[in-house]
Amino acid sequence: MSSTSMRTLVLAPRGRDGELAVQLLARHDIDASACANGAELLARIADGAGCAIVTEEALGPTVQHQLAHELEGQPAWSDFPLILLASSQAAHHLQRTASALGNVTVIERPIAPDTLITAVRAALRGRCRQYEAGLAIQQRDQFLAMLGHELRTPLGAIVLATELARNDGGRSQLEERLALIARQSKLLARLVDDLLDVARVTTGKIVLRREAVDVDATIAACVEAHEERARARSVALQVVDRSGATIDADPVRLEQVINNLLSNAVKYSPAGGCVQVSSSQRDAWCQIRVRDDGIGIAPEMQGRVFDLFAQVDGSLSRADGGMGVGLTLVDRLVRLHGGWVTVDSAGLGHGSEFIVTLPLGSPDRAQEGPPEPARRPSNVRVALVEDNDDLRDLTASLLEAHGCAVVVAADGAAGAELIVGARPDLALVDIGLPELDGFQVARHVREHVGADVVLVAITGYGREQDREHAAQAGFDAFFTKPLGIDSVREILSSARRRRDRSPA
């Protein structure tokens, strides 16, 4: 907290009211400062303050509107306290009109000094708890981001090693084991992504990239992705009704919602069980239903099933895995889309049904054709800057398998020199590098080479602010680890198209 973050601001323009209030607070060891007008009050609230005392004559329509606008932009953890001093005639009116300002205490004049001091101290205690909550949220997000980074680096090596080994062929038993390793590695990566996404969505840092989405096609793709796992557990997976609906949604996030629901349904269904998926539309809404005949949900848990880290049953959760974040993420992603999700279960042993309701999108956008398939790039010159030895070697092998000529560097300083000297078509740069970090490498390259090289950030840090920093530093694209074959193909196709458009 800054030196002003717990200061009490006073806006009392009549006579010496402001000066006297500041003196009273100072005698009780409360740091306070008078504001000359509403504009100064707003500016100092924006810089950080503990609470504000405002008299009724200062709270005209303009100041009230500006205050409401300023307070609407507070972080999610913040609820700035206001103390309004009003005559008995005005107090009732202010009680109603000040509701738009949020955390407001109205005190009638004339006011006893002890009453004002008590109110201010209570407001400051509450504000202190808010700052503590904000700091805890920041520390949690930093921890989760670091956790994701630390886990993604070895995961990247595991995923690439298994994919390369599978592409090279081998005995059937080896193929089965490698396939298992690949599945488990990707599952662990998805768990990490879910944890990070919960942190992002809780603090409003997820940005939806909306487009026209075919609901039935999305469901079909998700069902196909879970068929192998369902067969392994002897669970039937069926699509029973199709809506033909198109919604305005983020396709990646919609798949995340459906995949989480399908994963739970398959996981908690017994051998011989059945999971049914359907979609329907009515009026301006589309519904997606995922029903299973598995363990069900006890009535007392149905109101808490979307809470963070909630588990349907303690003993079952230990046997079947899961961290209790998937349904929280489903609920919050659906809400971000303007919809809601509910659960229906007759109790333990009677299965459950999750119902996602989303607003329909414009059908006109559904007429847009799919993107042209990417051609296989060849002879792309690539510079790879990665400090993890195993991951650097595996990524280089994967690029070479796709026809690339690859040069490598193990730290930021060497990488910047390599890219400027070699002038490759494409440079893949890790962000967390020694010597110079990836952002510094990108700025150095842009300063000396301009836009001639496609710069791609490869990192375990997947936060929206990291994407923004990468774009500001000069990166053309941003990918999180582990970097799979599909991502490599996408990157190389983009680099090839850009190279082919460039003059010889």
N, C-alpha and C positions, 0 to 999 in steps of 0.2 A: 504494500500500500504506500502511496505517496504521502508527503507531509500534509496535503490538503484533503486527502480522501475521507477523513473523519471530521472535517470542519463543518460547523453549522452556518448556513447562509441565512441572512435576514433581509427581507424585502418589506420595508415599512416606510412608505414615502411621506407620511403625514408628520409634520413637526419634527421632534427629536425622538420619535418612537424607535427608529432603527438604532440610533446611537445608544439609547437607554437599554434596549434589549441586549445589545452586544456587551455593555458594561455589566448587566445582571448576570449573563452567562459566564463572563470572565471571572466574576467573583466566586463562581462555583466550579472553577477550573475546566470550563468548557470552551474550546477554541471556536470563536465565532467571528464573522465578518459581515458587514452591511453591504448590500448591493444598491447602487444608485437607481436602477431601473430594471425592467423585465429582461432586456437584452443581456445585461450583465449577469443576471441570475442564471439565464439559460446557458451562457458561455461557461460559467463556473460550475454548473451541474455537469456539463459535458466534460470538463477537465477532471471531475471527481470531487465528491462531497459526501458528508455523512447524512445530512438532512437539511431541510429548508423551512424557515418560518415565514409565512406570507400573510399579510393583513388583508381584510376584505376589500379595502379601497385600492389595493395594488392588483387585485385579481379581476381586471376587466376582461371583456370578451377576447381581445387580441392576445393578452398574456395567457389567458386560459387555453386558447387554441394552440399557441406556440408551446406551452408546457406539455399539453397532451401529445403534440407531435414529437417533441423531444423524448418524452418518456416511452413512447411507442417503440423507439429504436434501442431501448435498453437490451443488454444481453439477457438470455433466458434466466440466469440466476439472479438478476437484479430486480428489485422492487423499491425504487427510491421513495423514502418517506417524506411526506409533506405535512406540516402543521399549519392549519389555517385559523387565524384569530378573527372572530366576527362578533358583532352585536347579537343580542338574543333575537332581534327581528330578522337579521340576515342569516343566522345560523342554519335554520331549516332549509332555506333556499340553497345555500351553499352545499349542504349535505347532499342534495340531489344533483346539482350541476357539477360538483367536483368528483362525482363517481367515475368520470372518464379519466381522471388523473391517477386512479389506482389506489395506492397506499396512502390514504389521507385521514388525518385526525382533525376534527373541527372542535375548537374550544371557544366557549362564549366569553366575551368581554362583559364587565371588567374581570381580569384574570388575576388570581393570586400568584405571586412569584414562585411559591413552592410547586404549584400546579404546573406552571410552564417548565420549570426545571425537571420535574418528574417526567413530563411528556417528552422532552428533548432527550433525556438519558435513555428512556425506553426506545425511542427511535434510533438512537446511536447504537444501542445494543443489538437491535435487529439488523441494522446496516452492517455491523461488524460480522454478524453471522452470515450475511449475504456475501461479503467479501471472502470469508472462509470457504463458503460453498463454491464460489467462483474459482478460487485457487485450487480447491480439491478437484473440480471438473477439469481445469487446465492440466493439473498434474496427472490425472487419470488418462486424459487424451494423449499426453506426451508419453506416458508409460505404454499405452496400447500401440502407439505409433512405433515406439522403439521395439516392443515385443514383435510386432509385425515385421519390422526390418530384420531383426535378428533371426527370426524363424524362416523368413522367405529366402534368405541367402543359401542356407543348406538345402532347403526344399528345391530351390532352382537347380542345384547340382544333381539332386536325386532324380527329379523329373526328367532333366535332359539326358542323364546317363541311361535311364531305363528306356526312354524313347529311342535313343540311338542304338542301344543293344537290340531292341525289338525290330528296328528297321534293318539291322544287319542279318536278321534271321537266326536260326539256331534250333536246337532240339525242342520238342514239344513241351517237355517238362520245364525247361528253362523259360520258354515263352510264357507258360502259365504263371511261373513265379514272378517274372518280370512284369506281367500284366497286373498281378496282385500288388506289387510294389508301386506301380504307377497309379493304380486306383487309390491306394491308401495315402500316397503322397498328395494327390490332388484333393482328396477328402480333407486332409489336414490343412491344406492351403485354403479350402473353402471355409473351414472353421475359423481360421485366423481372419479371413475377410469378413465373416459375420461379426466377429468381435469388433473389428475396426468400424464396420458400418453402423453398429449400434452406437458407438461413440459419435460418429458423424451425424447420424440422424437425430440423436438426442440434443445436440448443440446446433442443429439447423444447418449443418455444413454439407449435406447431400444436395446436389443440384440435379434435378430431373432433366434428362435430354429427351423431350417428348417427340413422338412421331406417330403416324397412323399405324396401329398394331393389329394384325389379324389374331383374334383371340384363339380361334380353333387351331391355327397353325402353331401358335406358341404352346398351347396345351399338348399338341401332338409331339413337338420337339422335346418337351419336358418328360412326357410319358416314355418316349423312346430312350431317353437318357437313364431312366430308372428300370427299364425292363429287365436288364441282366441281373440287377440286384434283387428284383422281385422274384425272378425265376429261381435264383439261388436260395431264397427263403420259402419257395413253394407258395407264393402269393400271386393271385391273378390280378392283373392291372388292366382295367377296361375304360375306354371312353364311351359313355352311354348316350350322351346327347350333345349336339353341336348347335351353336346359336347363329353362326355366320356373322358375328358382331365384329365391328372395328372400333377400337377405343383409342383415345389420344393419351399415350402413355410412354414411359421410358421402357423400351423392350428388354433391356438388361435387368432392370429392377422388377418388371413383371415376371420374367423367368425366375428371378430369385424368390419371389413370393410363392409361385407355384411349386418350384423345386423344394422349398422348405416344407410345404404342406405334404407333398408326395413323399418326401424322405421320412417324415414322421409317420405317415399312414402306413408305409411299407414296414418301417421299423417296429411299429407296435401291433402289427397284424400277426396272427398265429399262422403256422403252416396250414395250407389249405384255405386260407382266408382270401378275401377279395377287396380290392380298392377300386372304387368307381369315381371317375372324373366326368363332370358335365359342365356345359355352359348354356345360358339362356339369356334372353333380353326382353325387357318389358319397359315401355315408355322410354325414358331417357337413361335407363340403367342396364348394365350387364352384370350377371351373376356367374361366378365360377364356384362350383361345389366339389369338394374332395371328401368322399365318404369311405370309411373303412369299417370292418366288423371286428376290430381288435379290442384292446383292453378297456376302452372307454375312459370317461372322466367322471370322477365323483362330483356330485352336485356342489359341494362346498369349494371345489377347485375351479369350477367353470368361470367364476368371476375373477380368478387370479391367473388364469392360464396364459394371459398375454403379458404378465409382469416379468421383468427381467430376472433371470435365473430361476424362475418357477419350474418345478418338476411335477408331472402328473402323479407320480408315486416314487417315493424315495428308493425303495428296493429295486423297482423296475428300472429306474433311471441309471442306477449303478450298473445293472446288467446290460442295458441297451445303449449306454453312452449318451452323449449330448450334454451341452452346458447350460441349457435353459435360455438361450438367446435367440433361437430361430423364430419362435412365435412372437417375441417382442419386436423383432425386425420386420416380420410380416405385417403386424399391426401398424407399425409406424410408417412403413413404405406405402401401405394402402391408404393411410390417412394423408400422406403427402400427395397422393393422386386425387384427393377429394372424395375418397370412398371410406368404407369401413369393413371390418371382418368380424364375424360372430361364430360361436361354436354351439353345437347342439349334441347332447349325449344323454341317453337314458340312465347313465351311471356306469360304474365299473363292470366290465364284462359285456357291455352292450354296444361297443363301437362308438364312433363319433363322426360328426360331419362339420367341416369348416366351410363357411359361406363367405366369399369375397364379393362385395358389391362395389362396382366402379361406374363412373359416368361414361356414357357412350361418347365416341369422338366423331369427327366429321367423316362421312363416307367418301367424300371427294378425295381425301388424301390417300385413301386405300388404292386409288387408281394408279398411283405412282409406281412405276416398274421397279424391280429389284436392281441393285447395282450390277454393273458388268462384272463377270467373273475375272478375278485377277489372273494375269498370265504368270507363268513361272519365270522369275527373273534369272538372268544369267550374266556372268562376267561383271557383277557389281563389285566395286572395290570398297572394302569395309575396314574402318579402323575401330578396334574394340578396346575400350579403356575400363578395366575391371581389376580390383585389387585382390579378390579371392582367387587363388591359383586354380583350384579345381573348376570353379564356375567359368573362369576365363578360358581354360583349355576346352571344356565341353561346349561352350557357346561357339568358340572358334571352329570346332569340329562340325557343329551343326550348320554353321554358315558355309563352310567349305563343301559340305554335302549338298548344299543348294547352289553350287557353282560360283561361290564368291572367292575373291582373292582377299585374304585377311592379314592385317598387321595388328599387333597388340602392344599395349602398354599397361603397366601395373600400378601407376600412380598418376595423380592429376597433372603434375608438372611435365612428366614424360609424355602423357597423353596429349596435352596441349601442343607441345613441340612436334609430336608425331603427326597430328592432324594438319597443322599449318604447313609442315614440310611435305607430307605425302599427298595432300589435297584429294582425299578419297571421295567417292560418290556419297558415302554414308558413314557416320560415326555413331557408334553405340557407346554411351558414356554413363557409368554408374555415378550416382550422386554422392554417396558417402566414401570419397576417396581421400587418401593421405596426400600431403603436400598442398595441392589445390583441390577444393571440392568440385563436384560436377558443374555447379553454377558458375564458378570462376573459370573453369575450362571453357564453357560455352561462351562466356563473355569475351574471353581471349580469342577464341576462334572467330567470332563474329567481327571483332575489331581488326583482325589481320587477314581474314579470308572473305568476309562478307557472307552473302547468302549462297555461295557456291556449294557448300557441303550441307547435306541433310543431317541435322543433329537430333538424335533420339535419346531421351533420358531413360535409363533402366535402373529402377530402384525398388527397395522394399518399403519406402515411404509412400503411401497411397492416399494421403489426405488431399482435400481440394486445395488447400493453401500451398501444398507442395507442387501441384500442377500449375498453379498461378505463378509461383516463383520460377518454375522451369520455363514457362512461356516468356516471362519478363527477362530471363537470362539469355533467351535466344533459341531455346529448343523448339524444334518443329513438332515433336510428338513426345508422348510420355507413356511408358509401360511399366507396370509393377511386376516384380519377380513373384513366382517363377515364370520365366519366359519360355513358353511352349512353342511347338512347331507352327501352330496356326498364327501365333503372334509374329514369329519370324517371317513367315510367308507374307503377312500383311505389310510388315515394315519394308521388306525387300521389293515387293510390288510397287509400293509408293515411291521408293528410291529409284526404281527403274523408270517409272513413268516420268518422274521429274528429270532424270538424266536424259531421257529421249527427247524431252521438250526443249532442252538447253541447246543453244547454238554450238556447232562444232568448233 
